[in-house]
Amino acid sequence: MTVAPDFFDTEPRNWRARLAVSVEVMRELSRSTDPQEMYAVFTRRISQLFPLSRHLTIARRGLHDPEYRVVRYSMWKESVNPWKESHRLPVHHGGIFAQLLYGDQPRVIDNLNIEPDDPAAEYLAGQRSLLAIPHFEHGVASSMVVITRDDTATFPRERVADLVLLSNLFARATQTVVLSQAVKEAFDGLDYELRSIAEIQKSLLPAEKPKVPNLDVAVHYQTAKRAGGDYYDFFPLPNDRLGVLIADASGHGAPAAVLMAVAHSIAHTRPEPPQSPGEFLTYMNAHLTRRYTRPTGSFMTAFYAVFDPTNGTLSYASAGHNPPRLLRCADGFKLALNRAQKLPLGIKPDEVYLEQTLPLLPGDQVVLFTDGVIEAVNTEGDVFGSARIDEELETCLPSAGALLRAILASHSLFTAGTTAADDRTLVVVKRT
């Protein structure tokens, strides 16, 4: 690196050299992502531009006048990370460093004399001139760079302003990198926790599709974040019947996932199999409300149906959930299962859930879903809606899996270019 005799010489003849050096220094600093590395680059470059005998940094974060720590020193063989390891360094009291640091002002000393008992003596031995540059945070000098030379009167006062500005800009840049690292570490820690929650949550979902004579089942489950509040479950019942539960906890992320796990626990610790949809949702609601949701204000929509292909019936009850869609392929009859709606689970502890029963004929297909499916929007802000599910139902595809794939293809085409804002769960049941 070619350097002018004095980088801080602001005579017009020196402007090209100053500019070239400034660009080169900034370019190298921009490649650094670690504050320790940035500091090493900066001190090396400044030493080339403005030769020094020694330099050190003193700091007062978490301390009181006249306390301070020396957190950097050019004569140390091993460096210390002042943002993470300053607690390892001793606290000094009083002396010239305390006067400089708590003075909150730049200071030039042309003829330096240090008392032997001054805590700074070991750092300034043999030094004759000194420049102190405060680094400001919230209007006060939280730290200070002290640079020295062996000769007297070697820091021209007309150059101090440049040094103060340059040093403080660098300090703010490194502080930004430190904060960015802290945010990333916090995010990585949170992301790890959410991944763990998501893994636990997935372990609570059915490991495989149920195998029930004359019923074909297909499922799609997708969380908007690592963990979510959607929940589906299957309950094999006596006499070749199948209970299907779909639910959606309020909120998103970890809180919704916790409520989902609580609901799973309630459903699976019930002593009797859930053969009556109305009675089952009444049981779920009572336990959720009295033990979990009332202090937090959270709730959960749910829909529970019992498919009985042997007797050709479908019984269901709903706790504020989106009505599933039924299509009878034999005659094209369509129906929204909305005749047993009551409050979501977790709101009113004594809510009693009623149920409806309707015929379930061969070829009938039912699509259960959470609101993340029908409330998804495209790039124009249009809502997917339930009508598009009905369009796919009308094709009367031969299997639940084929119908599920058709709905997902339509949904994917509609939402292309957008990000999922909510969890999306689809359960398709077809009487074969």
ChimeraX attribute file (.defattr): number of C-alpha atoms within 10 A of each C-alpha:
attribute: neighborCount
match mode: 1-to-1
recipient: residues
	/A:1	10
	/A:2	9
	/A:3	13
	/A:4	15
	/A:5	11
	/A:6	13
	/A:7	19
	/A:8	18
	/A:9	14
	/A:10	11
	/A:11	7
	/A:12	7
	/A:13	9
	/A:14	15
	/A:15	15
	/A:16	11
	/A:17	15
	/A:18	19
	/A:19	12
	/A:20	13
	/A:21	19
	/A:22	13
	/A:23	11
	/A:24	14
	/A:25	17
	/A:26	11
	/A:27	11
	/A:28	13
	/A:29	21
	/A:30	11
	/A:31	10
	/A:32	15
	/A:33	14
	/A:34	13
	/A:35	21
	/A:36	18
	/A:37	13
	/A:38	20
	/A:39	16
	/A:40	12
	/A:41	16
	/A:42	18
	/A:43	14
	/A:44	14
	/A:45	19
	/A:46	14
	/A:47	14
	/A:48	14
	/A:49	19
	/A:50	14
	/A:51	13
	/A:52	14
	/A:53	15
	/A:54	18
	/A:55	21
	/A:56	19
	/A:57	21
	/A:58	22
	/A:59	26
	/A:60	21
	/A:61	13
	/A:62	8
	/A:63	12
	/A:64	10
	/A:65	12
	/A:66	16
	/A:67	19
	/A:68	25
	/A:69	23
	/A:70	21
	/A:71	22
	/A:72	21
	/A:73	18
	/A:74	15
	/A:75	12
	/A:76	9
	/A:77	7
	/A:78	8
	/A:79	13
	/A:80	16
	/A:81	12
	/A:82	19
	/A:83	12
	/A:84	9
	/A:85	10
	/A:86	17
	/A:87	11
	/A:88	12
	/A:89	14
	/A:90	11
	/A:91	15
	/A:92	16
	/A:93	17
	/A:94	15
	/A:95	17
	/A:96	14
	/A:97	26
	/A:98	21
	/A:99	12
	/A:100	21
	/A:101	29
	/A:102	21
	/A:103	13
	/A:104	19
	/A:105	15
	/A:106	20
	/A:107	17
	/A:108	20
	/A:109	16
	/A:110	18
	/A:111	13
	/A:112	19
	/A:113	14
	/A:114	17
	/A:115	10
	/A:116	10
	/A:117	9
	/A:118	16
	/A:119	17
	/A:120	19
	/A:121	17
	/A:122	11
	/A:123	16
	/A:124	23
	/A:125	13
	/A:126	16
	/A:127	20
	/A:128	19
	/A:129	22
	/A:130	25
	/A:131	24
	/A:132	25
	/A:133	27
	/A:134	27
	/A:135	26
	/A:136	16
	/A:137	12
	/A:138	6
	/A:139	8
	/A:140	14
	/A:141	21
	/A:142	20
	/A:143	24
	/A:144	26
	/A:145	21
	/A:146	24
	/A:147	21
	/A:148	26
	/A:149	22
	/A:150	17
	/A:151	16
	/A:152	15
	/A:153	16
	/A:154	18
	/A:155	18
	/A:156	11
	/A:157	12
	/A:158	10
	/A:159	13
	/A:160	18
	/A:161	12
	/A:162	11
	/A:163	16
	/A:164	17
	/A:165	13
	/A:166	11
	/A:167	19
	/A:168	18
	/A:169	13
	/A:170	16
	/A:171	18
	/A:172	14
	/A:173	16
	/A:174	21
	/A:175	14
	/A:176	13
	/A:177	18
	/A:178	18
	/A:179	12
	/A:180	14
	/A:181	15
	/A:182	12
	/A:183	12
	/A:184	12
	/A:185	12
	/A:186	12
	/A:187	12
	/A:188	12
	/A:189	12
	/A:190	12
	/A:191	14
	/A:192	13
	/A:193	15
	/A:194	19
	/A:195	16
	/A:196	14
	/A:197	20
	/A:198	20
	/A:199	13
	/A:200	14
	/A:201	22
	/A:202	16
	/A:203	10
	/A:204	16
	/A:205	15
	/A:206	12
	/A:207	9
	/A:208	9
	/A:209	12
	/A:210	18
	/A:211	12
	/A:212	17
	/A:213	14
	/A:214	15
	/A:215	23
	/A:216	19
	/A:217	21
	/A:218	20
	/A:219	19
	/A:220	15
	/A:221	16
	/A:222	17
	/A:223	19
	/A:224	16
	/A:225	18
	/A:226	20
	/A:227	26
	/A:228	30
	/A:229	27
	/A:230	30
	/A:231	27
	/A:232	26
	/A:233	20
	/A:234	18
	/A:235	18
	/A:236	18
	/A:237	16
	/A:238	10
	/A:239	11
	/A:240	16
	/A:241	22
	/A:242	24
	/A:243	23
	/A:244	23
	/A:245	22
	/A:246	23
	/A:247	29
	/A:248	32
	/A:249	26
	/A:250	20
	/A:251	16
	/A:252	20
	/A:253	20
	/A:254	20
	/A:255	16
	/A:256	21
	/A:257	26
	/A:258	17
	/A:259	25
	/A:260	24
	/A:261	21
	/A:262	14
	/A:263	21
	/A:264	18
	/A:265	12
	/A:266	15
	/A:267	21
	/A:268	13
	/A:269	9
	/A:270	12
	/A:271	7
	/A:272	9
	/A:273	15
	/A:274	23
	/A:275	18
	/A:276	18
	/A:277	25
	/A:278	23
	/A:279	16
	/A:280	19
	/A:281	28
	/A:282	20
	/A:283	21
	/A:284	19
	/A:285	29
	/A:286	19
	/A:287	18
	/A:288	23
	/A:289	21
	/A:290	15
	/A:291	11
	/A:292	17
	/A:293	20
	/A:294	15
	/A:295	9
	/A:296	8
	/A:297	11
	/A:298	19
	/A:299	24
	/A:300	27
	/A:301	22
	/A:302	28
	/A:303	29
	/A:304	27
	/A:305	25
	/A:306	24
	/A:307	27
	/A:308	24
	/A:309	23
	/A:310	13
	/A:311	13
	/A:312	13
	/A:313	15
	/A:314	19
	/A:315	22
	/A:316	26
	/A:317	30
	/A:318	32
	/A:319	27
	/A:320	19
	/A:321	25
	/A:322	23
	/A:323	23
	/A:324	21
	/A:325	21
	/A:326	23
	/A:327	22
	/A:328	21
	/A:329	18
	/A:330	11
	/A:331	8
	/A:332	14
	/A:333	11
	/A:334	17
	/A:335	14
	/A:336	15
	/A:337	21
	/A:338	17
	/A:339	14
	/A:340	19
	/A:341	20
	/A:342	20
	/A:343	19
	/A:344	23
	/A:345	32
	/A:346	26
	/A:347	19
	/A:348	17
	/A:349	19
	/A:350	12
	/A:351	19
	/A:352	17
	/A:353	21
	/A:354	19
	/A:355	19
	/A:356	17
	/A:357	16
	/A:358	11
	/A:359	14
	/A:360	22
	/A:361	19
	/A:362	16
	/A:363	19
	/A:364	23
	/A:365	28
	/A:366	24
	/A:367	25
	/A:368	25
	/A:369	29
	/A:370	28
	/A:371	20
	/A:372	21
	/A:373	23
	/A:374	18
	/A:375	16
	/A:376	22
	/A:377	21
	/A:378	18
	/A:379	12
	/A:380	8
	/A:381	10
	/A:382	12
	/A:383	15
	/A:384	19
	/A:385	15
	/A:386	18
	/A:387	11
	/A:388	14
	/A:389	23
	/A:390	18
	/A:391	13
	/A:392	17
	/A:393	25
	/A:394	16
	/A:395	13
	/A:396	20
	/A:397	17
	/A:398	12
	/A:399	19
	/A:400	24
	/A:401	19
	/A:402	14
	/A:403	24
	/A:404	23
	/A:405	15
	/A:406	18
	/A:407	21
	/A:408	17
	/A:409	11
	/A:410	15
	/A:411	20
	/A:412	13
	/A:413	11
	/A:414	18
	/A:415	19
	/A:416	11
	/A:417	10
	/A:418	14
	/A:419	12
	/A:420	16
	/A:421	14
	/A:422	22
	/A:423	23
	/A:424	24
	/A:425	22
	/A:426	22
	/A:427	23
	/A:428	23
	/A:429	23
	/A:430	29
	/A:431	22
	/A:432	16
